[in-house]
Amino acid sequence: MNQSIARPLSTDRGTGQVPAAQNTAGETGAEVPWPSPRRAWYAVGVFGLALAINFLDRGILVLLIGPIKHDMQLSDTKASLLVGFAFVFFYLFLGMPIARLVDTKSRRLIIGTGIAIWSLMTAFCGLAQSFVQLFVARIGVGVGEACNGPATFSMMSDLFPRDKLPRAISVLNFGFVAGTGLALLVGGAVIHFVSNMGPIELPLLGALRPWQITFLLVSLPGFLVAALFITVPEPLRRGRIAGVATKSIPVAAVLRFMKDNRWAYGPMFVGLACNVVLHFGAAAWVPTFFIRTYGWTAAKAGVLQGLIVICTAPFGLMAGSALSEWLTRKGYADSNMRVTLVAIIGGTPFAIAYPLMPTPELAVAALCGQWFFAMLSPGPQNAALQIITPNQMRGQVTALFLFVFNVIGFGAGPTVVALLTDYVFHGEHMLRYSLCAAACVLGPLAAVIVWSGLKGYGESVKRSASWV
């Protein structure tokens, strides 16, 4: 390994300090004004649209899986592979190589190209005629998170000062809310309106079933959003490491830096893992919970969950950013992770309670509470990661962070609940107790882990204040 890289990245073992550095043009971030608010918030708007399309394309399959299973004669196992493993497969193998490009190349080009590719692969989902074809197409959809997440958060950190970053990321996550909600609402509507429709004949494409047409339609907006990235400026990189202006930092050096700052990164990553297993594991089973427990239809359950997300999540996002800003003004260096802790502590009782409610109305009310508290944390938690990570590592560190989010959350989360249902409570009708048990264990565990990292994170924030 190049010693000029290894030496600054290994840091002082007692402080974890990384020296400030200059940008490629010889100017430090402190010498160049931040982008104008108009330019920065315009970029956030485009990022939000991209995030909405991302979650719409990835989430629509959840509620279309019924007709797909029927038409392709799939088992539950094969269907679950389409929902989870196929999507994270691409990220598993190519997420880190793409993240290394994020740290040195044009980030807006990476995002725009990724959006175009995942939109094309969503369209291919609609043309698939077999399980293998659909599986390969879903792997392609996974390019979205690999290109979009690391590059977006890296650019956001160069568009906004650190005290304004939590609010900007919270606004960005309106795209997540819109995409998740629309996937559930559109999927629920499709099940309701086209469940009895036969194949539709289209020119050149032949006979297409309703679920295939749905994939084709939701793929179209992505191409327009990809083109919008031509109008998004590439911001000056800030907080760079001395002497390494353009060279990509090796993965081993990034991991060593994270090890040196393990008391900040460790609780953040492990606490996130517990929290996303709880949240996304539960979210994947919420429609099924209402179907099995209260006798609802799939369409009604999907529409309901979509409305819960759209109606409660925006309030949680803005409350979380406001709380983070207030704590920062009070002088708390660990303000972002404190908000994450509040989100976990506040949301866990609702996660425990809603599966046990005697009526669906009370379950909906408790679920709204869980979603509100869950959405306090996305802005502050993502900002927390960017603030303590040097610019030239942000793509790679964010990729590792999103690996936890996607592979553990989307991959393992639903399975944890399923294992409890099948092997602990022994029956599909016991799903409500599986959801409750998962919350009882994972919620307090995540809270304790995040709490244990507050001091280490605060110290990392203070050290990073000298980067430019």
C-alpha positions in Angstrom: 0.0 0.0 0.0 1.2 3.5 -0.8 2.6 4.9 2.5 1.5 8.4 1.7 -2.0 7.2 1.8 -1.6 4.7 4.6 0.0 7.1 7.0 -2.8 9.8 7.2 -5.5 7.2 7.0 -4.2 5.2 9.9 -4.6 8.4 12.0 -3.4 9.0 15.5 -4.4 6.0 17.5 -5.4 8.2 20.4 -7.4 10.9 18.5 -8.5 9.3 15.2 -7.6 12.6 13.6 -7.3 12.9 9.8 -5.5 16.1 8.6 -7.4 18.6 6.4 -6.5 18.9 2.8 -6.8 20.8 -0.4 -9.0 20.1 -3.4 -7.7 19.3 -6.8 -7.5 23.0 -7.8 -5.4 23.9 -4.8 -8.3 25.5 -2.9 -9.5 24.2 0.4 -13.3 24.0 1.1 -12.9 26.7 3.7 -11.7 29.1 1.0 -14.6 28.5 -1.4 -18.2 29.6 -0.5 -20.8 26.9 -0.2 -23.2 26.6 -3.2 -26.1 29.0 -3.2 -29.2 27.7 -1.3 -31.1 27.8 -4.6 -28.7 25.5 -6.4 -28.4 23.2 -3.4 -32.1 22.8 -2.8 -32.7 22.2 -6.5 -30.2 19.3 -6.4 -32.1 18.0 -3.4 -35.3 18.1 -5.4 -33.8 16.1 -8.2 -32.3 13.6 -5.7 -35.7 13.2 -4.1 -37.3 12.4 -7.4 -34.6 9.8 -8.1 -35.2 8.3 -4.6 -38.9 8.1 -5.2 -38.5 6.3 -8.5 -36.0 4.0 -6.9 -38.3 2.9 -4.2 -41.3 2.7 -6.5 -39.4 0.4 -8.9 -38.1 -1.8 -6.1 -41.3 -1.9 -4.1 -43.9 -2.5 -6.7 -43.0 -6.2 -6.8 -44.2 -6.8 -3.3 -47.9 -6.4 -4.1 -47.6 -7.9 -7.6 -46.1 -11.1 -6.4 -49.5 -12.8 -6.2 -50.3 -12.7 -9.9 -46.7 -13.3 -10.8 -46.7 -16.5 -8.7 -49.9 -17.6 -10.4 -48.8 -16.9 -14.0 -45.3 -18.3 -13.6 -46.3 -21.2 -11.3 -43.7 -20.2 -8.7 -43.2 -21.6 -5.2 -43.0 -19.3 -2.1 -39.2 -19.8 -2.1 -38.7 -18.6 -5.6 -41.1 -15.7 -5.0 -39.1 -14.7 -1.9 -35.9 -14.7 -4.0 -37.4 -12.2 -6.4 -38.4 -9.9 -3.6 -35.2 -10.0 -1.5 -32.1 -11.8 -2.8 -32.3 -10.8 -6.5 -32.5 -7.2 -5.6 -29.5 -7.2 -3.2 -27.4 -9.5 -5.5 -26.0 -6.7 -7.6 -25.3 -4.6 -4.5 -23.5 -7.5 -2.9 -20.9 -7.8 -5.6 -20.6 -4.4 -7.3 -21.7 -2.0 -4.6 -18.1 -1.3 -3.3 -16.4 -1.0 -6.8 -19.1 1.6 -7.8 -18.6 3.3 -4.4 -14.8 3.7 -5.2 -15.7 5.5 -8.4 -18.0 7.8 -6.3 -15.0 9.0 -4.3 -13.1 10.1 -7.4 -15.3 10.5 -10.5 -18.4 12.5 -11.5 -21.1 11.6 -9.0 -24.0 13.1 -11.0 -22.9 11.0 -14.0 -22.9 7.9 -11.8 -26.4 8.6 -10.5 -27.9 9.5 -13.9 -26.4 6.4 -15.5 -27.7 4.2 -12.6 -31.2 5.6 -12.9 -31.3 4.9 -16.6 -30.1 1.3 -16.1 -32.5 0.4 -13.3 -35.4 2.0 -15.2 -34.5 -0.1 -18.2 -34.3 -3.2 -16.1 -37.7 -2.4 -14.5 -39.1 -2.4 -18.0 -37.5 -5.8 -18.7 -39.3 -7.1 -15.6 -42.5 -6.4 -17.5 -41.2 -8.3 -20.6 -40.0 -11.3 -18.6 -41.6 -14.6 -19.6 -39.9 -16.9 -17.1 -38.6 -17.0 -13.5 -34.9 -16.8 -14.7 -35.6 -13.7 -16.9 -37.5 -12.0 -14.1 -34.7 -12.8 -11.6 -32.0 -11.4 -13.9 -34.1 -8.2 -14.5 -34.5 -7.8 -10.7 -30.8 -8.1 -10.3 -30.5 -5.2 -12.7 -32.9 -3.1 -10.7 -30.4 -3.4 -7.8 -28.0 -1.1 -9.7 -30.2 1.7 -8.4 -29.1 1.6 -4.7 -25.5 0.8 -5.7 -25.2 4.0 -7.8 -27.7 6.3 -6.2 -27.1 6.1 -2.4 -23.4 6.6 -2.0 -23.2 9.3 -4.7 -26.2 11.2 -3.5 -25.0 11.4 0.1 -21.5 12.3 -0.9 -22.8 15.2 -3.0 -25.2 16.3 -0.3 -22.3 16.7 2.1 -20.6 19.1 -0.3 -23.8 21.1 -1.0 -24.8 21.9 2.7 -22.8 22.9 5.8 -22.9 20.2 8.5 -25.5 22.1 10.7 -27.9 22.2 7.7 -27.3 18.7 6.5 -29.8 16.8 8.6 -32.7 18.9 7.4 -31.5 18.6 3.8 -31.4 14.8 4.1 -34.8 14.7 5.8 -36.3 16.6 2.8 -34.5 14.2 0.5 -36.2 11.3 2.3 -39.6 12.7 1.1 -38.6 10.8 -2.0 -38.4 7.6 0.0 -41.8 8.3 1.5 -43.3 9.0 -1.9 -41.8 6.0 -3.6 -42.7 3.6 -0.8 -46.2 4.9 -0.5 -46.8 5.0 -4.2 -45.5 1.4 -4.6 -48.1 0.2 -2.0 -50.9 2.4 -3.4 -50.3 1.5 -7.0 -49.8 -2.1 -6.2 -53.0 -2.2 -4.2 -54.9 -0.5 -6.9 -53.6 -2.9 -9.6 -54.7 -5.9 -7.5 -58.1 -4.4 -7.1 -58.8 -3.3 -10.7 -57.0 -5.8 -12.9 -57.0 -9.0 -10.9 -59.7 -10.4 -13.2 -58.3 -9.0 -16.5 -56.9 -11.2 -19.1 -53.9 -10.6 -21.3 -53.8 -7.4 -23.2 -52.5 -7.3 -26.8 -50.0 -4.5 -27.6 -48.3 -3.8 -30.9 -44.8 -5.4 -31.2 -45.0 -6.7 -27.6 -47.8 -9.2 -28.1 -49.9 -10.4 -25.2 -49.0 -8.9 -21.8 -50.6 -9.5 -18.5 -51.6 -6.7 -16.2 -48.6 -7.1 -13.9 -46.3 -6.8 -16.9 -47.9 -3.6 -18.0 -47.5 -2.2 -14.5 -43.8 -2.7 -14.7 -43.6 -1.1 -18.1 -45.5 2.0 -16.9 -43.6 2.6 -13.7 -40.3 2.3 -15.6 -41.0 5.4 -17.8 -40.5 8.3 -15.2 -37.0 7.0 -14.4 -35.7 8.0 -17.9 -36.9 11.5 -17.5 -35.3 11.8 -14.0 -32.0 10.5 -15.4 -32.0 13.2 -17.9 -32.5 15.8 -15.2 -29.1 15.1 -13.8 -27.6 17.1 -16.7 -28.8 20.2 -14.8 -27.4 19.2 -11.4 -24.0 20.8 -10.8 -21.1 18.7 -9.4 -20.1 20.5 -6.2 -16.6 21.1 -5.0 -15.4 18.2 -2.7 -14.8 19.3 0.9 -13.1 17.6 3.8 -10.4 15.9 1.6 -7.3 14.2 2.9 -3.9 15.8 2.3 -1.9 14.7 -0.7 -4.6 12.4 -2.1 -6.6 14.7 -4.3 -7.7 12.4 -7.1 -6.4 8.9 -6.2 -8.9 6.3 -5.0 -8.3 5.2 -1.5 -7.9 1.4 -1.1 -10.7 -0.5 0.7 -8.2 -1.8 3.3 -7.3 1.8 4.2 -10.9 2.8 4.6 -11.6 -0.2 6.8 -8.5 0.7 8.9 -9.8 4.2 9.4 -13.2 2.9 10.5 -11.4 0.5 12.9 -9.5 3.5 14.4 -12.9 5.2 14.9 -14.8 2.1 15.9 -16.4 3.6 18.9 -18.3 5.9 16.5 -18.9 3.6 13.6 -19.4 0.3 15.4 -22.6 1.3 17.4 -23.9 3.2 14.5 -23.7 0.2 12.1 -24.7 -2.5 14.6 -27.6 -0.4 16.0 -28.8 0.3 12.4 -28.7 -3.5 11.7 -31.0 -4.3 14.6 -33.3 -1.4 13.8 -33.7 -2.1 10.1 -34.3 -5.8 10.7 -37.1 -4.7 13.0 -38.5 -2.0 10.8 -38.2 -3.6 7.4 -38.9 -7.1 8.6 -42.1 -5.8 10.1 -43.0 -3.6 7.0 -42.7 -6.6 4.7 -45.3 -8.4 6.8 -47.7 -5.6 7.6 -50.2 -6.3 4.7 -50.1 -10.0 5.5 -50.7 -9.2 9.2 -53.9 -7.3 8.4 -55.0 -10.1 6.0 -54.4 -12.9 8.5 -55.5 -11.2 11.7 -58.4 -9.0 10.6 -59.5 -10.7 7.3 -58.7 -7.8 5.1 -58.0 -8.1 1.3 -54.5 -7.6 -0.1 -55.7 -4.5 -2.0 -57.1 -2.9 1.2 -54.0 -3.8 3.2 -51.7 -2.4 0.6 -53.6 0.9 0.2 -53.8 1.3 3.9 -50.0 0.8 4.5 -49.3 3.2 1.6 -51.6 5.9 3.2 -49.9 5.4 6.6 -46.5 6.0 5.1 -47.5 9.0 3.1 -49.5 10.6 5.9 -47.2 10.1 8.9 -43.6 9.9 7.6 -43.3 13.5 6.4 -44.1 14.8 9.9 -41.5 12.4 11.4 -38.9 13.5 8.9 -39.3 17.2 9.6 -39.6 16.7 13.4 -36.3 14.7 13.4 -34.4 17.4 11.5 -35.8 20.1 13.8 -34.9 18.2 16.9 -31.3 17.6 15.6 -30.9 21.3 14.8 -32.2 22.3 18.3 -29.8 19.9 20.0 -26.9 21.2 17.9 -27.7 24.8 19.0 -27.7 23.5 22.6 -24.1 22.4 22.0 -24.6 18.6 21.7 -21.9 17.3 19.4 -23.7 13.9 19.2 -27.1 15.5 18.3 -27.7 13.4 15.2 -27.2 10.1 17.0 -29.3 11.4 20.0 -32.2 11.8 17.6 -31.7 8.3 16.3 -31.8 7.0 19.9 -35.0 9.0 20.5 -36.5 7.4 17.3 -35.7 3.9 18.5 -37.0 4.4 22.1 -40.1 6.2 20.9 -41.0 3.7 18.2 -40.4 0.4 20.0 -43.5 0.5 22.2 -45.7 1.1 19.2 -43.9 -1.7 17.3 -44.7 -4.0 20.2 -48.3 -2.9 20.6 -49.8 -2.7 17.1 -49.7 -6.5 16.4 -51.6 -7.2 19.6 -54.4 -4.7 19.1 -57.9 -6.2 19.4 -59.3 -4.1 16.4 -57.8 -3.1 13.1 -58.5 0.6 13.9 -56.3 0.4 17.0 -53.6 -1.4 15.1 -53.6 1.3 12.4 -53.3 4.0 15.1 -50.3 2.2 16.7 -48.7 1.6 13.3 -48.9 5.4 12.6 -47.0 6.0 15.8 -44.3 3.5 14.9 -43.9 5.1 11.4 -43.7 8.6 12.9 -40.9 7.8 15.3 -39.1 5.6 12.7 -38.9 8.5 10.3 -37.3 10.8 12.9 -34.0 9.2 12.2 -33.2 9.0 8.4 -32.0 12.6 8.1 -29.9 12.8 11.3 -28.6 9.3 11.0 -27.4 9.7 7.4 -26.0 13.1 8.2 -24.2 11.6 11.2 -22.3 9.2 8.9 -21.3 11.9 6.4 -20.1 14.3 9.1 -17.5 12.0 10.6 -16.3 10.5 7.3 -13.6 12.2 5.2 -14.8 13.2 1.7 -12.6 10.7 -0.2 -14.1 7.8 1.8 -17.7 8.8 1.8 -18.7 6.8 -1.1 -17.1 3.6 0.2 -18.3 4.1 3.9 -21.8 4.9 2.7 -21.8 1.8 0.6 -21.0 -0.3 3.6 -23.7 1.5 5.6 -26.2 0.9 2.8 -25.1 -2.7 2.6 -26.4 -3.1 6.2 -29.6 -1.3 5.2 -30.3 -3.3 2.1 -28.8 -6.8 2.6 -29.7 -7.1 6.3 -32.9 -5.0 6.2 -34.4 -6.1 2.9 -32.7 -9.5 2.9 -32.8 -10.8 6.4 -35.5 -8.7 8.0 -38.5 -10.5 6.5 -36.9 -13.9 7.2 -36.4 -13.2 10.9 -40.2 -12.7 11.3 -40.9 -15.7 9.1 -38.6 -18.0 11.2 -40.3 -16.9 14.4 -43.7 -17.7 12.8 -42.7 -21.1 11.5 -40.4 -22.4 14.2 -41.3 -20.6 17.4 -45.0 -20.0 17.2 -45.8 -22.7 14.7 -48.6 -21.3 12.6 -49.4 -18.6 10.1 -52.2 -17.3 12.3 -49.5 -16.5 14.9 -47.8 -13.8 12.8 -48.9 -11.1 15.2 -46.9 -12.7 18.0 -43.8 -13.0 15.8 -44.0 -9.3 15.0 -44.4 -8.5 18.7 -41.5 -10.8 19.7 -39.1 -9.3 17.2 -39.9 -5.8 18.4 -39.5 -6.8 22.1 -35.9 -8.1 21.4 -34.6 -5.9 18.6 -36.0 -2.5 19.7 -34.3 -2.4 23.2 -31.1 -4.0 21.8 -30.8 -1.3 19.1 -31.4 1.4 21.7 -28.7 0.1 24.0 -26.2 -0.2 21.2 -26.8 3.3 19.9 -26.7 4.8 23.4 -23.3 3.1 24.0 -21.9 5.0 20.9 -23.0 8.5 21.8 -19.7 9.5 23.4 -17.5 8.0 20.7 -19.6 9.7 18.0 -19.5 13.0 19.7 -15.7 12.9 19.9 -15.5 12.0 16.2 -17.6 15.0 15.4 -15.4 17.4 17.3 -12.3 16.0 15.5 -13.9 16.3 12.1 -14.5 20.0 12.6 -11.0 20.8 11.4 -11.5 19.2 7.9 -12.1 21.6 5.0 
